[in-house]
Amino acid sequence: MDEPSVTGPLRDAAGEGIIRTRALTKRYRGGQLAVDALDLTVPTGSVFGFLGPNGSGKTTTIRMLMGLIEPTSGTAHVLGRPMPRATRAVLPHVGALIEGPALYGFLSGRDNLLRYDSADPSADPRTRRARVAAALDRVGLAAAAGKKAKAYSLGMKQRLGLAAALLQPRSLLVLDEPTNGLDPQGMREIRALIHELASDGTTVFLSSHLLDEIEQVCTHAAVMAQGRLITQGAVADLAAGVRGRLVVTTPDTADAARVLKERGVGDVAVTEDRVTGEPPEGELAELNAALVAAGVRVRGFGVERASLEDAFVALTGEGFDVAG
């Protein structure tokens, strides 16, 4: 039975999240468990980072959320509607860039967007050219609008795919590795655009394997590993329960490293004029005094705030292998 069409933006049901999954599972033929009993809640209005190494189940989850593949079991609700049953009602309110854009290489960037927009039954043809021009300008492609897409770099293709997702106002924007192929300047521009969209009221669901990208741009995040959800919550809270790294700044790095090891500091590492390690239990002032007593010239001493990477290592017991 088809879901009824809607004329206005859909909302999350009873404040339960613009995206909500319960025990969402996908097992492929042959037994591969890609997503294992996922319980995910994406707050409305958030910039939500979906974080995990390549192969952790992120893209499979997104494909289920967008109604592109059926889950093996469990449920997924997007904008308060069950997916994939409500695909026709939900997708007009969702902009998506998944696994890179599908482009016609023989068409210009502008003509690709015109074709995308003309395939959208909810798009007003009277405003098509103006909306395409605005979307191209928003992602920094106005000057290359007439260039054939086959001549675009990978980063330009990513921008064009993002422009396609921005042709109409959306309640939800779903981006799968949106900065893939971009140079540092392009990455900064996309991060600024995401902030701008969020300030306009769009919820942004951003999949990435880049920890620092999530930390810089997202208000909330979930961490995936091997198809399972490790943790989720406000980015500021995810690392709150994890002790940061002890950092000693000194020209006497060898002596400082020796003293720290003798005093029980684990995972001691030396980089130029800094010695870092896992802070031991107990009073840090005593550790500082021991360094000074050993003749170490201490220029800086303290514990840095734990990062999202520190939290990931603490939660999984392993490093974040982006090639995994």
Disulfide bonds with the S-S distance in Angstrom:
none
